[in-house]
Amino acid sequence: MIRFEQVTKRYPDGTTAVSDLTFEVNEGELVTLVGPSGCGKTTTMKMVNRLIDPTAGRILVDGRDIMDGDPVELRRHMGYVIQNTGLFPHKTVLDNTATVPHLLGWPKTKRLARARELLDLVGLDPSVFGARYPDQLSGGQRQRVGVARALAADPPVLLMDEPFGAVDPVVRERLQTEFLKLQSDLRKTVLFVTHDIEEAVRLGDRMAVFGQGVIEQYAPPTEVLGAPANDYVAGFVGADRGLKRLSVTPIQESDLERPPVVHLDDSAPTAATHLRTEKARWAVVLDQADILHGWVSLTALERGGTVAEHARRMEAWLPVGATLKQAFATMLQYDAGWIAVVDEPTGHYRGTLTPTALHEALRRSIESDARDVPREDVELDSVPG
């Protein structure tokens, strides 16, 4: 979809912003451009919509050289989101969102209907927020409007320049989560500029790690973290890259342990006998539809009655596919020695994840990349006690 062929940008004073860039972004792929300030990542992105023209080389979008057409027309077919949103202060949220369709000559009824649709998609009720002005919104809300505006004309390409950089960390993480859900549905081709390595790792299908005007490594986040191309990349991603890898490693069923299971309407003595047979001190409690309810201890079951009388609700749970970072955070939040893993949205129980299993899942992820085999096929040597 987007291809850079030996692209260089050199300014009249002799400064070279980027040099000999060659890389490709596939259709529907989200690529993060990450690096320190002044490394050329924003220049690279701005050359795609000709806010900056390249000095040498070619940039192709869907097979067409961007220099062959009108730059204004080019920009109208690309979404563009910047850090401070760039909303027009004198226009309502609804009119801001409809800006590009208006420039493209859409009828008023059509463009406002599209604006309402997009505001709803980004979690802003148009009946509540549509008539407001940008200064009546929080920073996070303005960023959502910026994303909605960029998507309004349904562009195939989305350019995002530090879009969540101006909000606090809590809102930033929420916006990242919402954008990932949006991208999973829309599958836009996205170039996403950030200086935050954790954001780049979390969002990118692939990462372009910039040095000074050059790309030092272009690879999926797991590869960048697990096998940095050189000392520069290793230093940039940090010594804690193993921890960062937790955020891009999903929980798989092969990671899960399966302790004894009992049901709410089981008798306590029967359930206790089952635990003794399994040599277990506790069991996961499900309802009759095998939906997670909680857990129960052998000590409690020995008091008699039914499982339902002694079961405790389970708050520490996550869906299959959540990341190991989310699992670790959930364990810490609830001071839990394990978490339950369920299907979403049904709540059907799949298994449990313990700290040991989490560590092994991370090790298998690293080994699977190194050996180029599926994670579930990796056999680990035991760690000495």
LORODREN-767918 format. One record per residue (C-alpha): residue in three letters; x, y, z. Coordinates in steps of 0.001 Angstrom, whole numbers, padded with zeros to 6 digits, always signed. Layout:
BEGIN
ALAXYZ...
END
This chain:
BEGIN
MET+000000+000000+000000ILE+002806+002466+000946ARG+006298+001946-000430PHE+009431+004023+000144GLU+012145+003543-002471GLN+015528+005061-001523VAL+013867+008209-000193THR+016025+011091+001049LYS+015056+014505+002390ARG+017807+017122+002343TYR+017197+020789+003196PRO+018865+023780+001453ASP+021230+024333+004402GLY+022632+020849+003849THR+020791+019153+006729THR+019735+015602+005860ALA+016571+014667+007731VAL+016302+011126+006344SER+018584+009194+004054ASP+017946+006372+001589LEU+014788+004999+003243THR+013424+001813+001688PHE+010546+000010+003357GLU+006978-001065+002676VAL+003734-000890+004659ASN+001228-003550+003688GLU-002468-002863+003233GLY-004288-002943+006574GLU-001023-002843+008540LEU-000259-000469+011426VAL+003406+000523+011397THR+004868+002596+014199LEU+007758+004958+013493VAL+009682+005298+016732GLY+012846+007072+017735PRO+014224+010067+019640SER+013379+013674+018782GLY+014969+014860+015558CYS+015537+011398+014119GLY+013375+011947+011016LYS+010263+009933+011847THR+007809+012851+011486THR+009549+013990+008300THR+009095+010470+006939MET+005372+010512+007662LYS+004836+014042+006303MET+006400+013066+003007VAL+003586+010555+002448ASN+000948+013309+002170ARG+003423+015848+000737LEU+003410+018245+003623ILE+007124+017791+002926ASP+008378+016772-000516PRO+011229+014264-000793THR+014541+015370-002294ALA+015262+012005-003888GLY+013661+008616-004281ARG+010019+007657-004714ILE+007028+007130-002440LEU+004254+004984-003877VAL+000748+004755-002428ASP-001322+001923-003876GLY+001176+001735-006710ARG+001033+005420-007671ASP+003872+007904-007239ILE+002634+010627-004881MET+004530+013291-006885ASP+002393+012704-009988GLY-000772+014377-008690ASP-002154+017401-006859PRO-000920+017375-003224VAL-004176+018919-001958GLU-006210+016178-003600LEU-003772+013597-002220ARG-004291+014854+001340ARG-008065+014747+001033HIS-007821+010995+000575MET-005598+010415+003608GLY-006595+010751+007230TYR-004251+012884+009326VAL-004225+013071+013138ILE-001791+015241+015097GLN-000968+015578+018785ASN-003110+018636+019503THR-005872+017534+017089GLY-005919+020787+015073LEU-009672+021189+015510PHE-011238+024431+014329PRO-012173+026303+017535HIS-015084+028151+015874LYS-016745+024988+014577THR-018858+022487+016489VAL-017655+018942+017042LEU-020073+017718+014365ASP-018878+020272+011807ASN-015224+019580+012665THR-015790+015880+012044ALA-017464+016610+008702THR-014616+018842+007449VAL-013118+016551+004793PRO-016473+015339+003389HIS-017406+019031+003098LEU-014202+019753+001147LEU-014970+016769-001091GLY-018390+018225-001895TRP-020569+015734-000081PRO-024199+016853+000380LYS-024842+018302+003837THR-027210+015518+004895LYS-024698+012818+003908ARG-021672+014433+005525LEU-023449+015147+008835ALA-024820+011599+008933ARG-021264+010310+008417ALA-019974+012633+011149ARG-022586+011322+013608GLU-021678+007744+012691LEU-017971+008354+013313LEU-018511+010191+016615ASP-020549+007254+017832LEU-017815+004875+016640VAL-015173+006656+018748GLY-017418+006676+021827LEU-018807+010229+021694ASP-022602+010357+021588PRO-023344+012864+018794SER-026551+013970+020529VAL-024437+014971+023549PHE-021164+016144+021982GLY-022093+017107+018406ALA-023138+020673+019240ARG-020223+021370+021576TYR-017084+023290+020657PRO-013516+021982+021116ASP-012863+024113+024212GLN-015807+022360+025902LEU-014109+018961+025611SER-011417+017210+027625GLY-008074+016446+026002GLY-009013+012813+025468GLN-012349+013780+023912ARG-010630+016176+021503GLN-008278+013392+020437ARG-011285+011158+019709VAL-012808+013890+017569GLY-009482+014172+015744VAL-009549+010441+014956ALA-013212+010630+013882ARG-012439+013560+011571ALA-009532+011665+010001LEU-011817+008695+009291ALA-014808+010681+008028ALA-014161+010267+004293ASP-013173+006595+004813PRO-009552+007052+003668PRO-007480+003938+002989VAL-004410+005525+004636LEU-004231+007069+008110LEU-001249+009176+009217MET-000952+009771+012968ASP+001688+012070+014456GLU+002009+011533+018239PRO-001823+011575+018450PHE-002042+010635+022123GLY+001036+012468+023347ALA-000792+015448+024880VAL-002970+013521+027342ASP-002217+012000+030729PRO-001011+008371+030985VAL-004361+006933+032089VAL-006278+008566+029221ARG-003450+007695+026839GLU-003696+003991+027623ARG-007479+004108+027241LEU-007193+005822+023864GLN-004634+003266+022717THR-006979+000435+023687GLU-009909+002024+021900PHE-007844+002714+018800LEU-006659-000913+018653LYS-010292-002072+018775LEU-011169+000408+016045GLN-008256-000721+013889SER-009219-004385+014299ASP-012568-003528+012691LEU-011495-000978+010052ARG-008050-002337+009061LYS-006708+000975+007781THR-003143+001263+006548VAL-001578+003343+009315LEU+001713+005146+009854PHE+001912+006064+013534VAL+004702+008344+014795THR+005699+008136+018449HIS+008760+008627+020628ASP+007330+006209+023227ILE+008767+002719+022784GLU+005987+001128+024853GLU+003328+002738+022664ALA+005161+001602+019538VAL+005381-001944+020855ARG+001765-002077+021936LEU+000207-000681+018763GLY+002447-001702+015886ASP+002141-004732+013634ARG+005666-003710+012694MET+008038-001073+014051ALA+010525+001143+012248VAL+013176+002043+014820PHE+014896+005222+013655GLY+018474+006205+014327GLN+019639+009539+012909GLY+017717+009736+009658VAL+017920+006005+008967ILE+015918+002952+009988GLU+018027+000732+012222GLN+015467-002101+012373TYR+012120-002767+010704ALA+010357-005766+012199PRO+007434-006931+014354PRO+007632-005730+017976THR+008371-009221+019277GLU+011408-009443+017015VAL+012663-005971+017914LEU+012394-006820+021611GLY+013656-010386+021337ALA+016426-009880+018788PRO+017524-006227+018488ALA+019377-005666+015211ASN+022295-003834+016831ASP+023513-002103+019975TYR+021632+001084+019116VAL+018269-000726+018963ALA+019052-002703+022114GLY+019846+000512+023946PHE+016776+002295+022635VAL+014275-000418+023573GLY+015950-000692+026984ALA+017345-003350+029256ASP+013795-004139+030373ARG+012757-005254+026885GLY+011726-008618+028343LEU+009121-006817+030429LYS+008003-004779+027407ARG+007505-008024+025535LEU+004767-008924+028001SER+002576-006269+026363VAL+002731-007947+022931THR+002475-011574+024044PRO-001128-012820+024185ILE-002390-015506+026524GLN-002866-018771+024629GLU-004740-021867+025732SER-001478-023802+025703ASP-000260-021511+028523LEU-003085-022427+030880GLU-003156-024768+033834ARG-006281-026722+034691PRO-006828-027163+038413PRO-009832-029142+039711VAL-013257-027777+038817VAL-016470-028058+040837HIS-019949-026651+040268LEU-022156-024468+042425ASP-024800-027116+043046ASP-022324-029907+043893SER-022408-031140+047453ALA-019494-029952+049537PRO-018464-033471+050682THR-018404-034726+047071ALA-016376-031727+045970ALA-013983-032187+048911THR-013424-035816+047952HIS-012625-034691+044397LEU-010018-032235+045679ARG-008392-034811+047919THR-008167-037198+044968GLU-006494-034494+042927LYS-004280-033590+045898ALA-005456-029991+045597ARG-006239-027356+048243TRP-008722-025381+046152ALA-010904-025623+043047VAL-012379-023333+040425VAL-016152-022953+040799LEU-018395-022834+037728ASP-022150-022607+037290GLN-024062-025267+035358ALA-023299-023524+032062ASP-019546-023722+032820ILE-019358-019968+033288LEU-016814-018788+035830HIS-018199-018045+039297GLY-015174-018096+041589TRP-013188-020498+043730VAL-013485-022547+046888SER-010984-024032+049352LEU-010832-027591+050607THR-011021-026285+054185ALA-014327-024569+053459LEU-015776-027621+051705GLU-015033-029810+054730ARG-017702-027875+056651GLY-020441-029596+054627GLY-023436-028235+052714THR-023120-027243+049048VAL-020358-025637+047048ALA-022540-022550+046567GLU-022524-021910+050335HIS-018725-021657+050440ALA-017724-020372+046983ARG-016032-017003+046736ARG-016413-014691+043759MET-013418-014439+041416GLU-012489-010888+040382ALA-009079-011704+038919TRP-009901-012908+035408LEU-009112-012041+031783PRO-010246-013213+028352VAL-008172-015513+026152GLY-006036-013266+023961ALA-005361-010660+026643THR-001672-009911+027033LEU+000715-011287+029610LYS+001202-007707+030776GLN-002516-007454+031527ALA-002309-010774+033354PHE+000619-009630+035465ALA-001126-006338+036266THR-004308-008187+037262MET-002384-010468+039589LEU-000860-007421+041272GLN-004142-005510+041428TYR-005959-008318+043234ASP-002920-009741+045055ALA-003801-013034+043371GLY-001678-016136+043105TRP-003491-016987+039869ILE-006057-015585+037485ALA-008881-017277+035633VAL-009015-017105+031843VAL-012361-017135+030066ASP-013890-016793+026626GLU-015273-013364+025860PRO-018105-012419+025836THR-019606-015725+027040GLY-017563-016044+030237HIS-016982-019756+029688TYR-013994-020934+031718ARG-010841-022067+029858GLY-008176-022457+032550THR-005924-020548+034937LEU-002672-018645+034622THR-000174-018678+037492PRO+003030-016629+037817THR+005038-019720+036845ALA+002849-020324+033788LEU+003155-016646+032846HIS+006943-016844+032978GLU+006936-020001+030891ALA+004608-018389+028344LEU+007058-015516+027955ARG+009985-017898+027538ARG+008064-019922+024943SER+007242-016732+023052ILE+010924-015783+022852GLU+011963-019292+021837SER+009209-019570+019212ASP+010523-016454+017482ALA+014120-017649+017704ARG+013273-021084+016277ASP+010448-019896+013967VAL+008006-022490+015320PRO+004553-022130+016906ARG+004641-021190+020579GLU+002708-024277+021631ASP+005390-026500+020028VAL+008198-025109+022188GLU+009409-027402+024944LEU+011256-025636+027726ASP+014098-026912+029839SER+013194-026677+033497VAL+014701-023801+035450PRO+016895-024983+038339GLY+015316-024353+041724
END
